């Protein structure tokens, strides 16, 4: 059984693509449909090895989720996976504890390599 990765994205298609890539690399994937759902899962699940999170989502966006839950303070690495590439947004994510930033569309092998490094 591999390490558990939480994927937080409001797009079912993106969650499915990420799940397929990670499961092929022997990770276990848990999905959250928005930042509020992701925050609940981070707070309630103690065995998550890393988080992959979108920025733009309804209810609570990815940056708000990071700022609310502070996963970095729990030793939980976060990789942002988003269409956004604005330096100010990247800086805000980094300040909130994000360890990496991948722009969609992503290459599965690059995403897996980044998570293998973060979840080590």
N, C-alpha and C positions, 0 to 999 in steps of 0.2 A: 504494500500500500504506500503510495507516494505522499508527498507533502500536500497539504490542503491550501488551495488558492481561492480567494474570494474575487469574483469578477462582478463589478458594479457598472452596469450600463443599461440605459433604457431601451436599447435596440436588441430585440431578440436575435436578430441576425448576427450582430457583432458578438453577443454572448455565445452563440453557437459556434462561430468561427474560432473564438478564443478557446472554448471548451475543447473542440476537436484538436487544436494544436497542442494544448497542454496535456490532454489525456494521452496523446501519442507519445508524450515524453514522461508518462507515468505519474502525472500530477492528478490529484483529486480536485474537482472543481465544484465550488458552491457559487450560486448566482444570486445577485440582488438586482432589483429592477430600477432602483433610483438611490439617491444619496441617503434618504431616510431609512430605507430597507437595509442598505449597506451599513449604516451606523448601528442599527439594531443588531445585525449579524456580528459586527466587530465586537460589540459590547458583550454579546451572549456566547460567542464561540471562542474558546481559549486555545484551540489547536490550529488556527490559521497561520500559515507560514509567510504569506505575502498577499497584497491586494493589488488588483489591476482596476483602475477607476477612470471612467469617462469624466469630462468636465461638465458639459451641457446636458442636464437632466431635469425633469420636473420635480416638484416638491422640495428637493434639496439637491443643489448641484455638487459636483465632486469636490470643489474647493471648500464649500461650506461644510461638507462632510468631514474633510480633513481637519478643518479648524474646530469643528464641534467635538470630534472624537479623539483627535491627536494620536493617531496610531503610532507615530514615531516614538512617542513617549512610552509606548508599550513594547518597543523594539520590533514593531511590525513594519516592514518595508512596503512602500507604495510606489507603483508605477502608473503614471497617468497615460491613458490611451485615448487620444482625442483628435478631432479635426482642427483644433485650435493650435496656433503656433505663435501667438503674441508674446513677446518677451515679458511684458508686465504680468501676464497670466502665469507664465512659466515661473517667474520670480515669486509670485504669491504662493504657488504650489510648493516650490522649494522651501519657502519660509514656513509653510505648514507641515513640512516633513516629507514631501515626495522625493524619492530617490532617483527617479528617471521620468522621461517624457518621450512617448512614442506617438508619432502622427499617423492617423488613419489616412488611407488604407495602409495596413501594416503587412510586413512579411512574417509569416508564421515562425520561421526559423530564428529570426531576429528577436521576436517576442519571447520565444521559449528560452533563448540564450540569456536574455535580460533577466527573466524570472529565475532561471537556474542560478544565476549569479546572486540575485537579491535574496533568494530563499535558502541559500547555502547555509 
